[in-house]
Amino acid sequence: VADLQAQLKYDPDGCGRAVAAGGFGLEPPSEEEYTWFLNQFKKCDLEFCGRLMEDHANLDLRDLVPKMDLPILNMIGGSTKCHNIQGMEYIGENAPNAKNIYYDNYGHWLYWEDAERFNKVVYTRDEP
């Protein structure tokens, strides 16, 4: 996390490109997509992003998952470079009203990489 925070501070463009690339699955982003993601990334308070990632990466919230009694649709990019698949699966397997749906070839940006399927799943809460 300290490396990420340093990169956010000293090389925000490089960090933005790395975040964009890391969020894609098997197919890397085009230059046009890199540009779009980088422009969005630059709108963020980068110091806050670093603090958010520190919490996000270091907190273990597994004991709370079985207590989540609201409906959870957990969409998992099977080719993500951002998160551990087993950690993501834990939510759908241990929350009482949760469901895991997989996007095998995609990463963290499911809504971008397969927008049509993503939207259908969100609207129906099931596979199209």
C-alpha positions as CSV (number, residue, x, y, z in Angstrom):
1,V,0.0,0.0,0.0
2,A,2.9,2.4,0.7
3,D,4.2,1.9,-2.8
4,L,0.7,2.7,-4.2
5,Q,0.5,5.8,-2.1
6,A,4.0,7.0,-3.2
7,Q,3.0,6.4,-6.8
8,L,-0.2,8.4,-6.4
9,K,1.9,11.3,-5.1
10,Y,4.9,11.2,-7.4
11,D,3.6,9.6,-10.6
12,P,-0.2,10.0,-10.8
13,D,-0.3,9.4,-14.5
14,G,1.6,6.2,-14.3
15,C,-0.5,5.1,-11.3
16,G,-3.7,5.9,-13.3
17,R,-2.6,3.8,-16.2
18,A,-1.7,1.0,-13.9
19,V,-5.1,1.2,-12.2
20,A,-6.9,1.2,-15.6
21,A,-4.8,-1.8,-16.9
22,G,-5.2,-3.7,-13.6
23,G,-9.0,-3.3,-13.8
24,F,-9.3,-5.0,-17.2
25,G,-9.5,-8.7,-17.7
26,L,-7.9,-10.7,-20.5
27,E,-8.1,-7.9,-23.1
28,P,-6.1,-4.9,-22.2
29,P,-7.6,-1.4,-22.6
30,S,-7.2,0.6,-25.8
31,E,-5.4,3.9,-25.8
32,E,-8.8,5.6,-26.0
33,E,-9.9,3.7,-22.9
34,Y,-6.6,4.5,-21.1
35,T,-7.2,8.2,-21.8
36,W,-10.8,8.0,-20.6
37,F,-9.9,6.2,-17.4
38,L,-7.0,8.5,-16.7
39,N,-9.2,11.6,-17.1
40,Q,-11.6,10.1,-14.6
41,F,-8.8,9.1,-12.2
42,K,-7.4,12.7,-12.3
43,K,-10.8,14.0,-11.0
44,C,-10.2,12.1,-7.7
45,D,-8.5,13.5,-4.6
46,L,-5.4,11.2,-4.9
47,E,-4.4,11.6,-1.2
48,F,-7.9,10.3,-0.3
49,C,-7.6,7.5,-2.8
50,G,-4.4,6.4,-1.1
51,R,-6.0,6.4,2.3
52,L,-9.1,4.5,0.9
53,M,-6.8,1.8,-0.5
54,E,-5.0,1.5,2.8
55,D,-8.3,0.7,4.5
56,H,-9.6,-1.4,1.6
57,A,-6.4,-3.6,1.6
58,N,-5.9,-4.0,5.3
59,L,-9.4,-4.5,6.8
60,D,-10.7,-8.0,7.3
61,L,-14.4,-7.8,7.4
62,R,-15.2,-11.5,7.0
63,D,-17.0,-11.7,10.4
64,L,-19.5,-9.2,9.1
65,V,-20.5,-11.0,5.9
66,P,-22.8,-13.6,7.5
67,K,-24.7,-10.8,9.2
68,M,-25.5,-9.0,5.9
69,D,-29.2,-9.9,5.5
70,L,-30.0,-7.6,2.5
71,P,-29.9,-9.0,-1.0
72,I,-26.4,-9.0,-2.5
73,L,-25.6,-9.5,-6.1
74,N,-21.9,-10.2,-6.1
75,M,-20.4,-9.9,-9.7
76,I,-17.0,-11.4,-10.0
77,G,-14.5,-10.7,-12.8
78,G,-12.7,-14.0,-13.1
79,S,-9.7,-12.5,-14.7
80,T,-9.3,-9.5,-12.4
81,K,-5.8,-8.4,-11.4
82,C,-7.2,-6.3,-8.5
83,H,-8.5,-8.8,-6.0
84,N,-8.3,-12.4,-4.9
85,I,-11.1,-14.4,-6.4
86,Q,-11.6,-16.6,-3.3
87,G,-12.0,-13.4,-1.2
88,M,-14.7,-12.2,-3.5
89,E,-16.5,-15.6,-3.6
90,Y,-16.6,-15.6,0.2
91,I,-19.3,-12.9,0.1
92,G,-21.7,-14.9,-2.1
93,E,-21.0,-18.1,-0.2
94,N,-21.4,-16.7,3.3
95,A,-24.0,-13.9,3.2
96,P,-27.5,-15.3,3.7
97,N,-29.1,-13.6,0.7
98,A,-26.2,-13.4,-1.7
99,K,-25.5,-14.7,-5.2
100,N,-22.2,-14.9,-7.0
101,I,-22.3,-14.3,-10.8
102,Y,-19.0,-14.8,-12.8
103,Y,-17.6,-13.0,-15.7
104,D,-14.7,-15.3,-16.5
105,N,-12.8,-13.2,-19.1
106,Y,-13.3,-9.9,-17.5
107,G,-11.7,-7.9,-14.6
108,H,-12.7,-5.3,-12.2
109,W,-14.4,-3.1,-14.8
110,L,-17.3,-5.4,-15.6
111,Y,-19.7,-2.6,-16.3
112,W,-17.3,-1.4,-19.0
113,E,-16.0,-4.6,-20.5
114,D,-19.4,-6.2,-20.9
115,A,-22.0,-3.4,-20.3
116,E,-24.9,-5.2,-22.0
117,R,-24.6,-8.3,-19.8
118,F,-23.8,-6.3,-16.7
119,N,-27.0,-4.2,-17.1
120,K,-29.2,-7.3,-17.8
121,V,-27.9,-9.0,-14.7
122,V,-28.4,-5.9,-12.5
123,Y,-31.9,-5.4,-13.8
124,T,-33.0,-9.1,-13.5
125,R,-30.7,-10.2,-10.6
126,D,-29.9,-13.2,-12.7
127,E,-28.0,-14.4,-15.8
128,P,-29.6,-13.3,-19.1
